[in-house]
Amino acid sequence: MSDFFTEPVSIRRAERVLIRRVVILVAVMVAASIIALAVVAGGSPARATAASVVQPISSAERAAITAYHVESASERLAEAAPSAAMLSQLRASEAAAAAQAAAQAAAQAAEAGVAAREAAESTGTVNVWTSGWQTQINECRGGVDITAAYGTPTVAEHWSCGGSSFPTAAGSVVTFTGLDAGVYKVIGVVAVLDAYTAHTSNLPHGYQLLFQTCRNNNSATTEFIGLQKIG
């Protein structure tokens, strides 16, 4: 029984040794063929082996890779550009709107300032209740039209009866009611005469209306204020 099992085992071991030798021989032959081909191609076996492991990048390939990266970067910039342009346009629109709002606010403030100035300059009204001369003026009931005595449109009032509050600053606005009704702008003091020595020929002329009052109730300083009708 032992001989029967021993013989086949020895045969199988011999077969394995033979197969191993054949494989080694084939491997050697393949390696020799590869080395021969490398030598024929113009390089040493070491260079051929290195070339098969590391393949250098040519200039053309390197340029192609660089161009690819540049193109990719350009595409990313092109995609980002519209967003930056839109943001810039939005900021410009906001700045324009803010400037317009500021201009409107300034215009409104200017209008309000003009209205306030006109209101401040206005001294109310003077009621020209009648025409006449000294008797009517002495009644102290308001302005008296004395045009007939002077030959030029004039309203008179005593200093203590309202003349002291009549404005003399140019640009002031006064409203007259009754005779000579209308809105007048003050031109300024156009003459100061001494009633004791002056004559009607000394009166200022060429004004749409004069307002006369004796400054500080003194006839020696009779004041004439020029007026221009504006309404």
Backbone hydrogen bonds, N-H to C=O, Kabsch-Sander energy under -0.5 kcal/mol:
donor,donor_aa,acceptor,acceptor_aa,energy
5,F,1,M,-1.4
6,T,2,S,-2.2
7,E,3,D,-1.9
9,V,5,F,-1.1
10,S,6,T,-1.6
11,I,7,E,-1.9
12,R,8,P,-2.1
13,R,9,V,-2.0
14,A,10,S,-1.9
15,E,11,I,-2.0
16,R,12,R,-2.1
17,V,13,R,-1.9
18,L,14,A,-2.0
19,I,15,E,-2.3
20,R,16,R,-2.1
21,R,17,V,-2.0
22,V,18,L,-2.0
23,V,19,I,-2.3
24,I,20,R,-2.2
25,L,21,R,-2.2
26,V,22,V,-2.3
27,A,23,V,-2.3
28,V,24,I,-2.3
29,M,25,L,-2.1
30,V,26,V,-2.2
31,A,27,A,-2.3
32,A,28,V,-2.3
33,S,29,M,-2.0
34,I,30,V,-2.0
35,I,31,A,-2.2
36,A,32,A,-2.1
37,L,33,S,-2.1
38,A,34,I,-1.9
39,V,35,I,-2.1
40,V,36,A,-2.2
41,A,37,L,-1.7
42,G,39,V,-1.4
43,G,38,A,-1.6
48,A,44,S,-2.6
49,T,45,P,-2.5
50,A,46,A,-2.4
51,A,47,R,-3.0
52,S,48,A,-1.9
53,V,49,T,-1.2
54,V,50,A,-3.3
55,Q,53,V,-0.5
62,R,58,S,-2.5
63,A,59,S,-2.7
64,A,60,A,-2.2
65,I,61,E,-2.3
66,T,62,R,-2.4
67,A,63,A,-2.6
68,Y,64,A,-1.9
69,H,65,I,-2.1
70,V,66,T,-2.6
71,E,67,A,-2.6
72,S,68,Y,-2.3
73,A,69,H,-2.5
74,S,70,V,-2.5
75,E,71,E,-2.4
76,R,72,S,-2.1
77,L,73,A,-2.4
78,A,74,S,-2.7
79,E,75,E,-2.1
80,A,76,R,-1.8
81,A,77,L,-2.2
83,S,79,E,-0.5
84,A,80,A,-1.9
85,A,81,A,-2.7
86,M,82,P,-2.5
87,L,83,S,-2.2
88,S,84,A,-2.4
89,Q,85,A,-2.6
90,L,86,M,-2.4
91,R,87,L,-2.4
92,A,88,S,-2.3
93,S,89,Q,-2.4
94,E,90,L,-2.4
95,A,91,R,-2.4
96,A,92,A,-2.5
97,A,93,S,-2.5
98,A,94,E,-2.4
99,A,95,A,-2.4
100,Q,96,A,-2.5
101,A,97,A,-2.5
102,A,98,A,-2.3
103,A,99,A,-2.4
104,Q,100,Q,-2.5
105,A,101,A,-2.5
106,A,102,A,-2.4
107,A,103,A,-2.5
108,Q,104,Q,-2.6
109,A,105,A,-2.4
110,A,106,A,-2.4
111,E,107,A,-2.5
112,A,108,Q,-2.6
113,G,109,A,-2.4
114,V,110,A,-2.4
115,A,111,E,-2.6
116,A,112,A,-2.7
117,R,113,G,-2.6
118,E,114,V,-2.8
119,A,115,A,-2.4
120,A,116,A,-2.6
121,E,117,R,-2.5
122,S,118,E,-1.6
123,T,173,V,-1.5
126,V,175,T,-2.3
128,V,126,V,-0.8
128,V,177,T,-2.6
129,W,127,N,-1.3
129,W,143,G,-1.2
130,T,143,G,-1.0
132,G,145,D,-2.2
137,I,133,W,-2.1
138,N,134,Q,-2.5
139,E,135,T,-0.7
139,E,136,Q,-0.6
140,C,137,I,-1.6
143,G,127,N,-1.6
144,V,156,A,-2.1
145,D,130,T,-2.6
146,I,144,V,-0.6
146,I,154,T,-2.0
149,A,146,I,-0.7
150,Y,146,I,-1.6
151,G,147,T,-3.1
155,V,210,L,-2.8
156,A,144,V,-2.8
157,E,212,Q,-1.9
161,C,158,H,-0.9
162,G,159,W,-0.9
163,G,158,H,-2.6
164,S,159,W,-2.0
165,S,162,G,-0.9
166,F,163,G,-1.1
171,G,186,V,-3.0
172,S,169,A,-1.8
174,V,184,Y,-2.9
175,T,124,G,-2.1
176,F,174,V,-0.5
176,F,182,G,-3.3
177,T,126,V,-2.2
179,L,128,V,-2.2
181,A,178,G,-1.0
182,G,176,F,-2.2
184,Y,174,V,-3.3
185,K,228,Q,-3.4
186,V,172,S,-3.3
187,I,226,G,-2.8
188,G,226,G,-1.0
190,V,188,G,-0.6
190,V,224,F,-2.4
191,A,224,F,-1.3
193,L,222,T,-2.7
195,A,193,L,-0.8
195,A,219,S,-2.4
197,T,194,D,-1.5
198,A,194,D,-3.0
202,N,199,H,-2.1
203,L,200,T,-1.3
208,Q,227,L,-0.8
209,L,227,L,-1.0
210,L,153,P,-1.6
211,F,225,I,-2.0
212,Q,155,V,-2.9
213,T,223,E,-1.8
215,R,213,T,-0.8
215,R,221,T,-2.2
217,N,214,C,-2.1
218,N,215,R,-1.5
219,S,217,N,-0.6
221,T,218,N,-1.7
222,T,193,L,-2.8
222,T,219,S,-0.7
223,E,213,T,-3.0
223,E,221,T,-0.6
224,F,191,A,-2.7
225,I,211,F,-2.4
226,G,188,G,-2.4
226,G,224,F,-0.5
227,L,209,L,-2.1
228,Q,185,K,-2.5
230,I,183,V,-3.2
231,G,183,V,-1.5
